Amino acid sequence: MRFMIIVPANPRSEAGDLPTEAELAAMTDYNEELLRAGVLVGGEGLHPTSRGARLDFGADGEVTVTDGPFAESKELIAGFTLIDVSSRDEALEWAKKWPRIGGEQGFGLELRQVFAAEDFGAEFTPELQEREAQMRAQTGATAP
């Protein structure tokens, strides 16, 4: 079962403030622990929304692009870690070990399960599954 640990944006991440050496070291230690346990799939930090864009696809087929920044920081993502574990409980245990970085303010994480092929039912035909597997092989991504 794959899970994404989502790091919400905050004023500091939206301002583009980079992590300190101590914060980077704590995150590297955590990632190395995930790697040693064989559960780390990947993870990245994201630039602030001021460097991003939103695309809205209208019913008429038109696409509207809105450049960032975006105001509702509590709904934004600053980064993520993707893990592959045996259960939701195991994913929660790993999320609870997240480094306590970011100053004196508390913080939250969001844990979401990633869809696997079997979650889609009969609509995900063997032909579509094969096409998906071929794309993953070409990109080096892991199968769901």
DABEL-V535733 format. One record per backbone hydrogen bond with DSSP energy under -0.5 kcal/mol. CO is the residue of the C=O (numbers start at 0). NH is the residue of the N-H. E is the energy in kcal/mol with one decimal. If there is no record, write none. Layout:
co=CO nh=NH e=E
co=CO nh=NH e=E
This chain:
co=0 nh=84 e=-2.9
co=1 nh=113 e=-2.9
co=2 nh=4 e=-0.5
co=2 nh=82 e=-2.9
co=3 nh=5 e=-0.7
co=3 nh=111 e=-2.3
co=4 nh=80 e=-1.8
co=5 nh=7 e=-0.7
co=5 nh=109 e=-2.2
co=6 nh=77 e=-3.5
co=6 nh=78 e=-1.2
co=9 nh=13 e=-2.7
co=10 nh=14 e=-1.3
co=11 nh=16 e=-1.9
co=12 nh=15 e=-1.0
co=19 nh=23 e=-2.6
co=20 nh=24 e=-2.5
co=21 nh=25 e=-2.3
co=22 nh=26 e=-2.3
co=23 nh=27 e=-2.4
co=24 nh=28 e=-2.5
co=25 nh=29 e=-2.0
co=26 nh=30 e=-2.6
co=27 nh=31 e=-2.5
co=28 nh=32 e=-1.9
co=29 nh=33 e=-2.3
co=30 nh=34 e=-2.5
co=31 nh=35 e=-2.8
co=32 nh=36 e=-1.8
co=33 nh=37 e=-0.5
co=33 nh=38 e=-2.2
co=33 nh=39 e=-0.9
co=34 nh=37 e=-1.3
co=38 nh=83 e=-2.4
co=41 nh=81 e=-4.0
co=43 nh=79 e=-2.5
co=47 nh=50 e=-2.1
co=48 nh=51 e=-2.0
co=51 nh=67 e=-2.5
co=53 nh=55 e=-0.5
co=53 nh=65 e=-2.8
co=54 nh=56 e=-0.5
co=55 nh=57 e=-0.7
co=55 nh=63 e=-2.7
co=57 nh=60 e=-2.1
co=61 nh=57 e=-3.0
co=62 nh=64 e=-0.5
co=63 nh=55 e=-2.8
co=63 nh=65 e=-0.5
co=64 nh=66 e=-0.5
co=65 nh=53 e=-2.8
co=70 nh=72 e=-2.4
co=71 nh=74 e=-2.4
co=72 nh=75 e=-1.6
co=75 nh=8 e=-2.5
co=77 nh=45 e=-3.6
co=78 nh=6 e=-2.8
co=79 nh=43 e=-1.7
co=80 nh=4 e=-3.4
co=80 nh=82 e=-0.5
co=81 nh=40 e=-3.0
co=81 nh=41 e=-1.7
co=82 nh=2 e=-2.6
co=82 nh=84 e=-0.5
co=86 nh=90 e=-2.0
co=87 nh=91 e=-2.6
co=88 nh=92 e=-2.1
co=89 nh=93 e=-2.1
co=90 nh=94 e=-2.4
co=91 nh=95 e=-2.3
co=92 nh=96 e=-0.7
co=93 nh=96 e=-0.9
co=94 nh=97 e=-1.7
co=98 nh=100 e=-1.7
co=107 nh=7 e=-0.7
co=109 nh=5 e=-3.7
co=109 nh=111 e=-0.5
co=111 nh=3 e=-3.3
co=115 nh=118 e=-1.9
co=116 nh=119 e=-1.6
co=117 nh=120 e=-0.8
co=119 nh=122 e=-0.8
co=120 nh=123 e=-1.6
co=122 nh=124 e=-1.5
co=124 nh=128 e=-2.6
co=125 nh=129 e=-2.2
co=126 nh=130 e=-2.1
co=127 nh=131 e=-2.4
co=128 nh=132 e=-2.5
co=129 nh=133 e=-2.3
co=130 nh=134 e=-2.2
co=131 nh=135 e=-2.5
co=132 nh=136 e=-2.3
co=133 nh=137 e=-2.0
co=134 nh=138 e=-1.9
co=135 nh=139 e=-1.6
co=135 nh=140 e=-1.4
